[in-house]
Amino acid sequence: MAFTCALVILFLFAPQQDFLADGLKAFDAGQPAAAEALFRQAVTQDPRDAGAHFNLALALSVQQKDDEAIQELRRTLALQPGLYPADVNLATLLLRNQRASDALPLLKDAVTQQPKELRANLLYAQALYQSADFAQADQYFRTAIDIDPKSAAAQSGFAQSLLKESKLEEAAEHLRTAAALDPRYKNDLLALADAYEKAGMRAEAIAVYKEFPDNAAAGEHMAQLLSAGGNSADAVPALEALVKQSPAVANRLRLADAYKANKQTDKVVEQLQFAAASEPDNFDVRMALGRELRDLRRFVPAAQQFTAAAKIRPDSVKAWNELANVLVVSEDYAGGLAALDHVRALGQEGPGDYFYRAISLEKLKQPKPALEAYRQFLAADGGKNPDQEFQARQRIRIIESELNHR
């Protein structure tokens, strides 16, 4: 019995574990989960310990457990109102979760307490920016820059706010300062290029995009601007670099357009062939390649492309018309008639279809249906194609004469 009592006395006088101190050791050792568990015990041990709640919030925030961390920081401030580190850390989490309006009063209190402290001013400026109060944001970004001119975050944040106010020249100055201070901010210049582009400042936008030779999106924008400005010669190398980086069909089509503007026909065909190989079921690519080959009088490969297009979209009158055209011109009259029959089945025959049908039927020694097709052409054309109408009338006379002498 005495032994038992001695144990009880020893237990009662044993020192309690310092969970807060142990939690800080775990946190400093880069073990936030272990620190969290210890800080939770510290909070349980003394729920009114503001330091325990604050440190628990830190451990939670490092683990991206933002909702719980926000709750713990609010409890900290309830126990110790106006605690500067709690104001700033809570505001940081609120901004990270796009809750700028909730962060504003906390940060206003923080900058009142520490008007020359960089972090408070920078966070307040960011909260004002997220709230679309750009004029006020400018004021605090300027203060942050005055406190530390070498703060790339302050320089970049100020520039972003200036961009929202269309103050492009001043924004450019601060964006370049930020990039010079910290290369990680260089990509922010793309926002400047976009602003230039939207403002119709094509040359300025192109100059910025040229600074990003390894950025496919920047290369695409630059090439579009060069092409839109009629500068296809400069667009070609930009698009070639873009295609090398990102050989997507859309990029190949842009490059093909630039080659076409520069009358580099073989390269147009080459890019369209690459595009067709990449996306064999792309109707528009097949049609574009077919038309280029047709214009080069390479009728057989052109017919192959139009045939592929017609298979992709059997209801496309354009595909069947183009196919009929190249087949008749290449003297494949039976194939041409078959393509024209598809047009007829779709109920979309036009003057050109009647004309090609007439030629094909005549070549295939079918004079009576050829005669009817020529007449249909004349009735439908209405003087739009005088040369073909003259030819049709001549053929009608010849066919009628031959039929009368049989």
C-alpha positions as CSV (number, residue, x, y, z in Angstrom):
1,M,0.0,0.0,0.0
2,A,2.8,2.4,0.8
3,F,4.5,1.6,-2.5
4,T,1.3,2.6,-4.4
5,C,1.1,5.9,-2.6
6,A,4.7,6.7,-3.4
7,L,3.9,6.1,-7.1
8,V,1.0,8.5,-6.9
9,I,3.0,11.2,-5.2
10,L,5.8,10.9,-7.8
11,F,3.2,11.2,-10.6
12,L,1.7,14.2,-9.2
13,F,5.0,16.0,-8.9
14,A,6.4,14.9,-12.3
15,P,7.0,17.9,-14.7
16,Q,4.5,18.3,-17.5
17,Q,5.8,18.1,-21.1
18,D,6.4,21.5,-22.7
19,F,4.4,20.8,-25.9
20,L,4.9,24.3,-27.2
21,A,8.7,24.1,-27.0
22,D,8.8,20.6,-28.5
23,G,6.5,21.8,-31.3
24,L,8.8,24.6,-32.1
25,K,11.7,22.2,-32.3
26,A,9.8,20.0,-34.7
27,F,8.8,22.9,-36.8
28,D,12.3,24.3,-37.0
29,A,13.4,20.8,-38.0
30,G,11.1,20.9,-41.0
31,Q,8.5,18.5,-39.5
32,P,5.3,20.5,-39.7
33,A,3.0,17.5,-39.2
34,A,4.8,16.5,-36.0
35,A,4.8,20.1,-34.9
36,E,1.0,20.3,-35.5
37,A,0.3,17.4,-33.2
38,L,2.4,18.9,-30.4
39,F,0.9,22.4,-30.9
40,R,-2.6,20.8,-30.7
41,Q,-1.7,19.3,-27.4
42,A,-0.4,22.7,-26.2
43,V,-3.7,24.3,-27.2
44,T,-5.6,21.5,-25.3
45,Q,-3.3,22.1,-22.3
46,D,-4.0,25.8,-22.3
47,P,-6.8,27.0,-24.7
48,R,-6.1,30.6,-23.8
49,D,-2.4,30.5,-24.9
50,A,-2.3,32.8,-27.9
51,G,1.2,31.6,-28.8
52,A,0.0,28.0,-29.0
53,H,-2.8,28.9,-31.4
54,F,-0.5,31.1,-33.5
55,N,2.1,28.4,-33.9
56,L,-0.5,25.8,-34.6
57,A,-1.7,28.1,-37.4
58,L,1.8,28.3,-38.8
59,A,2.2,24.5,-38.9
60,L,-1.2,24.2,-40.6
61,S,-0.5,26.8,-43.2
62,V,2.8,25.2,-44.2
63,Q,0.8,22.0,-44.9
64,Q,-1.7,24.0,-47.0
65,K,-4.5,23.4,-44.4
66,D,-5.6,27.0,-44.9
67,D,-9.2,26.8,-43.5
68,E,-8.0,25.4,-40.1
69,A,-5.0,27.8,-40.1
70,I,-7.4,30.8,-40.6
71,Q,-9.5,29.6,-37.7
72,E,-6.5,29.3,-35.4
73,L,-5.2,32.8,-36.3
74,R,-8.7,34.3,-35.6
75,R,-8.6,32.6,-32.2
76,T,-5.1,34.1,-31.7
77,L,-6.5,37.6,-32.4
78,A,-9.5,37.0,-30.2
79,L,-7.1,36.3,-27.4
80,Q,-4.6,39.0,-28.3
81,P,-6.3,41.7,-30.5
82,G,-4.0,43.6,-32.9
83,L,-1.1,41.1,-32.7
84,Y,0.9,42.3,-35.7
85,P,2.3,38.8,-36.8
86,A,-1.2,37.3,-36.5
87,D,-2.7,40.2,-38.6
88,V,-0.1,39.7,-41.3
89,N,-0.2,35.9,-41.4
90,L,-4.0,35.8,-41.4
91,A,-4.1,38.4,-44.2
92,T,-1.6,36.4,-46.2
93,L,-3.8,33.3,-46.0
94,L,-6.9,35.2,-46.9
95,L,-5.1,36.7,-50.0
96,R,-3.9,33.2,-50.9
97,N,-7.6,32.1,-50.9
98,Q,-8.8,35.1,-52.9
99,R,-10.5,36.8,-49.9
100,A,-9.0,40.3,-50.3
101,S,-12.0,42.0,-48.7
102,D,-11.5,40.0,-45.5
103,A,-7.8,40.8,-45.5
104,L,-8.1,44.6,-46.0
105,P,-9.0,45.6,-42.4
106,L,-6.3,43.3,-40.9
107,L,-3.7,44.9,-43.2
108,K,-4.9,48.4,-42.6
109,D,-4.3,47.7,-38.9
110,A,-0.9,46.2,-39.7
111,V,0.4,49.2,-41.7
112,T,-0.9,51.5,-39.0
113,Q,1.2,49.6,-36.5
114,Q,4.2,49.3,-38.7
115,P,4.1,52.0,-41.4
116,K,7.7,51.4,-42.5
117,E,7.5,47.6,-42.7
118,L,7.8,46.2,-46.2
119,R,5.7,43.1,-45.9
120,A,2.6,44.9,-44.4
121,N,2.7,47.6,-47.1
122,L,3.2,45.1,-49.9
123,L,0.4,42.8,-48.7
124,Y,-2.0,45.8,-48.3
125,A,-1.2,46.9,-51.8
126,Q,-1.9,43.4,-53.1
127,A,-5.2,43.3,-51.3
128,L,-6.2,46.6,-52.7
129,Y,-5.2,45.4,-56.2
130,Q,-7.3,42.2,-55.8
131,S,-10.2,44.5,-54.8
132,A,-9.7,46.5,-58.0
133,D,-8.8,49.7,-56.0
134,F,-5.8,50.3,-58.2
135,A,-5.3,54.0,-57.3
136,Q,-5.0,53.1,-53.6
137,A,-2.9,50.0,-54.5
138,D,-0.5,52.3,-56.3
139,Q,0.1,54.3,-53.2
140,Y,1.1,51.3,-51.1
141,F,3.2,49.7,-53.8
142,R,5.1,53.1,-54.0
143,T,5.5,53.0,-50.2
144,A,6.9,49.4,-50.5
145,I,9.3,50.5,-53.2
146,D,10.4,53.5,-51.1
147,I,11.1,51.1,-48.2
148,D,13.0,48.7,-50.4
149,P,13.7,49.7,-54.0
150,K,15.2,46.2,-54.6
151,S,12.0,44.4,-53.8
152,A,11.2,42.7,-57.1
153,A,7.7,41.8,-55.8
154,A,6.9,45.4,-55.0
155,Q,8.2,46.6,-58.5
156,S,6.2,43.9,-60.3
157,G,3.0,44.4,-58.2
158,F,3.2,48.2,-58.9
159,A,3.6,47.5,-62.6
160,Q,0.6,45.1,-62.7
161,S,-1.5,47.8,-61.1
162,L,-0.3,50.4,-63.6
163,L,-1.2,48.0,-66.4
164,K,-4.8,47.9,-65.1
165,E,-4.8,51.7,-65.4
166,S,-3.4,51.6,-68.9
167,K,-0.2,53.4,-67.8
168,L,1.9,51.3,-70.1
169,E,5.1,53.3,-70.2
170,E,5.4,53.6,-66.4
171,A,4.4,49.9,-66.0
172,A,7.2,48.9,-68.5
173,E,9.8,50.7,-66.4
174,H,8.9,48.8,-63.2
175,L,8.4,45.4,-64.9
176,R,11.9,45.7,-66.3
177,T,13.3,46.7,-62.9
178,A,11.6,43.7,-61.4
179,A,13.1,41.4,-64.0
180,A,16.5,42.9,-63.5
181,L,16.3,42.4,-59.8
182,D,15.0,38.8,-60.0
183,P,14.9,36.8,-63.3
184,R,11.9,34.9,-62.1
185,Y,9.8,38.0,-62.8
186,K,10.8,38.2,-66.5
187,N,7.7,36.4,-67.6
188,D,5.6,39.3,-66.2
189,L,6.8,41.2,-69.3
190,L,4.3,39.1,-71.3
191,A,1.5,40.9,-69.6
192,L,3.0,44.1,-70.9
193,A,3.2,42.7,-74.4
194,D,-0.5,41.7,-74.1
195,A,-1.4,45.2,-73.0
196,Y,0.6,46.6,-76.0
197,E,-1.2,44.3,-78.3
198,K,-4.7,45.2,-77.0
199,A,-3.7,48.9,-77.3
200,G,-2.8,48.4,-80.9
201,M,0.8,49.1,-80.2
202,R,2.0,46.3,-82.6
203,A,5.7,47.2,-82.8
204,E,6.1,47.5,-79.0
205,A,4.3,44.2,-78.5
206,I,6.5,42.4,-81.1
207,A,9.6,43.8,-79.5
208,V,8.7,42.3,-76.1
209,Y,7.6,38.9,-77.6
210,K,11.0,38.7,-79.3
211,E,12.6,38.6,-75.9
212,F,11.0,35.2,-75.4
213,P,12.4,33.0,-78.2
214,D,11.7,29.8,-76.2
215,N,8.1,30.6,-75.4
216,A,5.8,29.1,-77.9
217,A,2.8,31.3,-77.0
218,A,4.9,34.4,-77.3
219,G,6.2,33.2,-80.7
220,E,2.6,32.6,-81.8
221,H,1.5,36.1,-80.8
222,M,4.5,37.7,-82.5
223,A,4.0,35.8,-85.7
224,Q,0.3,36.8,-85.8
225,L,1.2,40.4,-85.3
226,L,3.8,40.3,-88.0
227,S,1.4,38.6,-90.4
228,A,-1.5,41.0,-89.5
229,G,0.8,43.9,-90.2
230,G,1.6,42.6,-93.7
231,N,5.2,41.7,-92.7
232,S,5.1,38.1,-93.9
233,A,8.9,38.1,-94.6
234,D,9.6,38.7,-90.9
235,A,6.7,36.4,-89.9
236,V,8.3,33.4,-91.6
237,P,11.4,33.0,-89.4
238,A,9.2,33.6,-86.3
239,L,6.7,30.9,-87.4
240,E,9.5,28.5,-88.4
241,A,10.9,28.8,-84.9
242,L,7.4,28.3,-83.5
243,V,6.8,25.2,-85.5
244,K,10.1,23.8,-84.5
245,Q,9.1,24.3,-80.9
246,S,5.4,23.3,-81.2
247,P,4.6,21.5,-84.5
248,A,0.8,21.7,-83.9
249,V,-1.4,21.8,-87.0
250,A,-2.5,25.4,-86.2
251,N,1.1,26.6,-86.2
252,R,1.8,24.8,-89.5
253,L,-1.2,26.4,-91.1
254,R,0.0,29.8,-90.0
255,L,3.5,29.1,-91.4
256,A,1.9,27.9,-94.6
257,D,0.0,31.1,-94.9
258,A,3.2,33.1,-94.4
259,Y,5.0,31.0,-97.1
260,K,2.1,31.6,-99.4
261,A,2.3,35.4,-98.9
262,N,6.0,35.1,-99.8
263,K,5.1,32.9,-102.8
264,Q,7.1,30.0,-101.5
265,T,4.7,27.5,-102.9
266,D,6.6,24.3,-102.4
267,K,7.0,25.1,-98.7
268,V,3.3,25.8,-98.5
269,V,2.6,22.3,-99.8
270,E,5.2,20.8,-97.5
271,Q,3.6,22.3,-94.4
272,L,0.1,21.3,-95.4
273,Q,1.4,17.7,-96.1
274,F,2.9,17.6,-92.6
275,A,-0.4,18.9,-91.2
276,A,-2.4,16.3,-93.1
277,A,-0.1,13.5,-91.9
278,S,-0.5,14.8,-88.3
279,E,-4.3,15.1,-88.5
280,P,-5.5,12.9,-91.3
281,D,-9.2,13.5,-90.5
282,N,-8.9,17.3,-90.6
283,F,-11.3,18.3,-93.3
284,D,-10.0,21.9,-93.7
285,V,-6.4,20.7,-94.0
286,R,-7.3,18.2,-96.7
287,M,-9.2,20.9,-98.6
288,A,-6.4,23.4,-98.3
289,L,-3.8,20.9,-99.5
290,G,-6.0,19.8,-102.3
291,R,-6.4,23.4,-103.6
292,E,-2.7,24.1,-103.4
293,L,-2.0,21.0,-105.4
294,R,-4.7,21.8,-107.9
295,D,-3.3,25.3,-108.4
296,L,0.1,23.7,-109.2
297,R,-1.8,21.5,-111.7
298,R,-0.9,18.4,-109.7
299,F,-4.3,17.0,-110.3
300,V,-3.9,13.4,-109.2
301,P,-2.6,14.1,-105.7
302,A,-5.1,16.9,-105.5
303,A,-7.9,14.4,-106.3
304,Q,-6.6,12.2,-103.5
305,Q,-6.9,15.0,-101.0
306,F,-10.4,16.0,-102.1
307,T,-11.4,12.3,-102.0
308,A,-10.2,12.1,-98.4
309,A,-12.1,15.3,-97.6
310,A,-15.3,14.0,-99.1
311,K,-15.0,10.8,-97.0
312,I,-14.6,12.9,-93.9
313,R,-17.6,15.0,-94.8
314,P,-19.8,13.2,-97.3
315,D,-22.3,16.0,-97.2
316,S,-19.8,18.6,-98.3
317,V,-20.7,20.0,-101.7
318,K,-17.4,21.9,-101.9
319,A,-15.4,18.7,-101.5
320,W,-17.3,16.9,-104.2
321,N,-17.2,19.9,-106.5
322,E,-13.4,20.3,-106.1
323,L,-13.0,16.5,-106.7
324,A,-15.2,16.7,-109.8
325,N,-13.2,19.7,-111.1
326,V,-9.7,18.0,-110.9
327,L,-10.9,14.7,-112.2
328,V,-12.5,16.2,-115.3
329,V,-9.5,18.4,-115.9
330,S,-7.3,15.4,-115.6
331,E,-9.6,13.5,-118.0
332,D,-11.0,11.0,-115.5
333,Y,-14.5,11.6,-116.8
334,A,-16.1,8.6,-115.2
335,G,-14.7,9.6,-111.8
336,G,-15.8,13.2,-112.4
337,L,-19.3,12.1,-113.2
338,A,-19.4,10.0,-110.0
339,A,-18.4,13.0,-108.0
340,L,-21.0,15.2,-109.7
341,D,-23.6,12.5,-108.9
342,H,-22.9,13.1,-105.2
343,V,-23.5,16.8,-105.7
344,R,-26.8,16.0,-107.5
345,A,-27.8,13.7,-104.6
346,L,-27.2,16.5,-102.2
347,G,-29.5,18.8,-104.3
348,Q,-26.8,21.4,-104.7
349,E,-26.0,21.4,-108.5
350,G,-24.9,24.7,-109.9
351,P,-23.9,26.0,-113.3
352,G,-20.4,24.7,-113.0
353,D,-21.6,21.2,-112.2
354,Y,-23.8,21.1,-115.3
355,F,-20.9,22.3,-117.4
356,Y,-18.5,19.6,-116.2
357,R,-21.2,17.0,-116.5
358,A,-21.8,18.0,-120.1
359,I,-18.1,17.7,-120.9
360,S,-17.8,14.4,-119.2
361,L,-20.9,12.9,-120.9
362,E,-19.7,14.1,-124.3
363,K,-16.2,12.6,-123.8
364,L,-17.9,9.3,-122.7
365,K,-19.8,9.2,-126.0
366,Q,-23.2,10.0,-124.4
367,P,-24.4,12.9,-126.7
368,K,-28.0,13.2,-125.6
369,P,-27.5,13.6,-121.9
370,A,-24.5,15.8,-122.7
371,L,-26.8,18.0,-124.8
372,E,-29.3,18.3,-121.9
373,A,-26.5,19.2,-119.5
374,Y,-25.2,21.9,-121.7
375,R,-28.7,23.4,-121.9
376,Q,-29.1,23.2,-118.2
377,F,-25.8,25.1,-117.8
378,L,-26.9,27.9,-120.1
379,A,-30.2,28.2,-118.3
380,A,-28.5,28.4,-114.9
381,D,-25.5,30.5,-115.7
382,G,-27.2,33.7,-116.7
383,G,-24.3,35.3,-118.5
384,K,-21.8,35.0,-115.5
385,N,-19.3,32.9,-117.5
386,P,-19.5,34.1,-121.1
387,D,-16.6,32.0,-122.4
388,Q,-18.1,28.8,-121.1
389,E,-21.5,29.9,-122.5
390,F,-20.0,30.4,-125.9
391,Q,-18.3,27.0,-125.7
392,A,-21.6,25.4,-124.6
393,R,-23.5,26.9,-127.5
394,Q,-20.9,25.7,-129.9
395,R,-21.0,22.1,-128.5
396,I,-24.8,22.1,-128.6
397,R,-24.7,23.0,-132.4
398,I,-22.2,20.3,-133.0
399,I,-24.0,17.6,-131.0
400,E,-27.4,18.5,-132.6
401,S,-25.8,18.3,-136.1
402,E,-24.3,14.9,-135.3
403,L,-27.5,13.6,-134.0
404,N,-29.5,14.8,-137.0
405,H,-27.1,13.0,-139.4
406,R,-27.3,9.7,-137.7
